[in-house]
Amino acid sequence: MLQKLLSGIWVMLVCAHSLLALPESDITPFMRSNIDLATSILRNTHLSKPERSGKIFAIFDSVFDYTLMAKLSIGAKQWESLSSEKQHEFTKLFEMRLKNSYMEKLDLYTDEKIVIKNLEKIKDTRIHLTTHLMKNGEVYEIIYKFYKTANAGEWMIYDVDILGVSIIQTYRTQFAEILAKEPFDQLLARLKEPEPADTKKAPQ
Amino acid sequence: MRLLFLTCFFSLSLLWAANPTPQQASEDVETEFADKTSEALFDPLEGYNRFMTDVNDHFYEYLLRPTAQGYAYLVPESARKGLSNAFENLFFPIRFVNNLLQFKWLNAFEESERFVLNSTMGILGFRDVAAEELHIYAHDEDFGQTLGAYGVGSGFHIVLPIIGPSNARDLVGLAGDYWLNPLTYIEARDANMVDNTAESLGVTAFYMINRTSLHVNEYDSLKKDAIELYPFLRDIYESRRNKLISE
């Protein structure tokens, strides 16, 4: 009886572990196998664009901390001042924006090769995974930035650096500029615009 | 039954415990990001910069892109790529001198190798044989980067007509590179293909149209990511330059 119970717990433990946690030692193998998988999905011309991106998001959603990314993009101070509904709405809109932007980039994708260059532990709670995207003999550096969640042993992505440009920083700068002049609801409205083509007509 | 319940309970509590709590962890992540608004940043030309960003954007949307697209329709990509290679080959003095100024001896040597190989076997640089066959790649350096490597700060941000985002340091850099740019020296001489200044300006314009024709999709896709174009481009430009200088 006890043995059964113990083995049951053990099985569940293993399951729970593999469902959520991305321990440090698994970051490189996880990213390598999934980047390879994503590459093969991208090359699969039988799938439509939404199908391809859907499959790719399903792979990477578990390691991207969209809530933290949203929070960093508007800054903790602004974040705290929002009701939890607004926080949730903003996070969803921000996540959608990141994903739409990614889908746009799929059109540019031809036959690039992505290789993992190195994994560097910046400090106890930060890991930078450097990847190189090769296109026409040129190398584009993309760095995935992981942080250790409050729960020991688990790592999630909070930012991506492309050619030295931090995605979160670009949003943070823009949101701060917008919020300096407009109320938060206006920002939400602008995030809802399907095509942000009106940038040049933005109110000063 | 009770056994099942217990195991479920245990695993659920584990799940709960393993759930990330960003509120706690994000506190120090926040410090990695700067507050780079116009107020926090030294941006004395903000008003002008926003205006020029607008002008450049219109120039791109209504003149440069349509021209580049029409040109791309007429000229096959391989030819445009070849022309782009030939132009880059001509800019060899800029890269060579700035690699030397940054004490990057090997890079300067490789640049010379590239110039010799591509100018001859690559037929005036139309084919980048050095990269294709020998995997010797270009080492892009300019005088702005050299100044940055010497420790010169970026200074205020400035958006230049047509050229786009720049800053005080890179403005000096552009002036320095001007003297190393062979296109500067195209002038009316009997042996030259072009006869006057207007035609030499035409060469520069052609270089620009050719280059744009190869990158229209990239730029459009990038622009779609912008919510506020000016701070967006400013941030990208400054971060990218810092990265290039650190390399």
Interface residues (C-beta under 8 A of the other chain):
Chain A: M1 K4 L5 G8 I9 V11 M12 L13 C15 A16 H17 L19 L20 A21 D65 T67 L68 K71 L72 G75 A76 S101 E104 K105 D107 L108 T125 G137 E138 Y147 K148 T149 A150 N151 E154 M156 Y158 D159 L163 G164 V165 S166 I168 Q169 T170 Y171 R172 T173 Q174 F175 A176 E177 I178 A180 R190 L191 E195 P196 A197 T199 K200 A202 Q204
Chain B: L3 L4 L6 T7 C8 F10 S11 L14 L15 A17 A18 N19 P20 T21 P22 Q24 A25 S26 E27 D28 V29 E30 E32 F33 A34 D35 K36 T37 S38 E39 A40 R50 D54 D57 H58 D128 A131 E132 H135 Y137 N217 E218 S221 K223 K224 D225 A226 I227 E228 L229 Y230 P231 F232 R234 D235 I236 S239 R240 N242 K243 L244 S246
